[in-house]
């Protein structure tokens, strides 16, 4: 608990204290500033969409990694999956810029659009769901599935009633991580997104602008809002997860 | 008993080893280490100046520890306790922050150089061969021109770019309203607002946009390192003046170091890396990467300065870049809604 306090609780408290340093009126003004509100909306909205995609794709990738014995590139995929996580984010940004920017060898140019933000989030959050689901799937007892099949359950029913309930806690944990990471992302998208106000500017860039103007209170206020949103989402994910498990 | 003896022996050996180290340092004359904290751009130039200074009697044997990063971040780090003997920032307000914190003397900018150690001008960098035929500020607001500039809201250094654009109108007989209109059109053509000058250059070299608002020294340095780009010095531009200062509790060697930076020897090294010398009579031959080696630093028709045309940094920061009421901050926010 002491360890946790030193690392997490004290810095978080400092953010909240700084945020309230100028009183409620200023706090409210900082977070409802048109440009900031647009940035928060974009960041949270995109992180949410990205998390939905990750829940589906991440589970599928984990499935392929664990269950598909014939899949040829399995070993390679197993190693490659962590690269977005291991890469310094600014390097990831450079890679994305050269692949999907104006000089794209693929002929795809999404630079300075909201798609760029979505893509950058997707890139850095890919491993989360995969890595949380994979070990659970490996440990999963296949006898229950076989028993269900022998009793005449369809493959879909087996997936829904047997497999999904055991995977749900892992998927939920991965989703929460992926959402939180997306909300705070900065490095990988600064080069590709263009930081255009009201359009592609994300919240972390707004926070940075406030710090550059020596307005720590406003920076902390925006950070506190992000914290609150992340907290609500993580709790919500947990609640949903419990429901699904109970019904399963 | 044996253990005690062993401990004593060990301590003796340790002491000997330590004194041997000390002796080594003493032999080279002195063991001064100066800490430089600076913004990212002049890193290469400062390295060259250190090498030149180390060859002089005064600077012989002085070692340096340096830290480079975004100007504002570096300034805040020094306030927060990062050790520094000499600071070199992009804008004066970053030194003023240290004055306010009691780390730099009030009179840091009283010398003949007014606290400035390096300078450059804002230029318009374009693609090789200048396919869009950009010749000056007015070409930037033509429809379809895509501009990249660091974000003046988040990058203190990018404010020079916005001021140069403003000056193009205000210094040529335009009113504030006309300048505002010009900047609104200009930011309407901006396709990317990266957080720092470095990020903007990277985005531009990565293919984004037709024009990059940049510093002349950055353009020269990029050309030196093999990047392919051209640039135009617009008829009206602003003199970028980067301040340098020594801290109150700096090592005594910091003063001769600053003197050397300001001397012809130091300014020559700056020139070689693309900075405009702050004193006359510096040899500007042999500057690699310059557009025209015989005239590496062409004189623009009208060269604005902060003191002459914008009063002072604190005045202009409030007028243009205040988070809530700054004219340029508002223009940028409005550009997103167009």
Interface residues (C-beta under 8 A of the other chain):
Chain A: X34 X35 X38 X94 X97 X98 X101 X102 X103 X111 X112 X190 X191 X194 X195 X196 X197 X198 X199 X201 X205 X208 X209 X210 X211 X212 X213 X214 X215 X218
Chain B: X72 X76 X97 X151 X153 X154 X155 X156 X190 X191 X192 X193 X194 X195 X199 X202 X203 X206 X207 X208 X321 X322 X323 X332 X333 X335 X336 X337
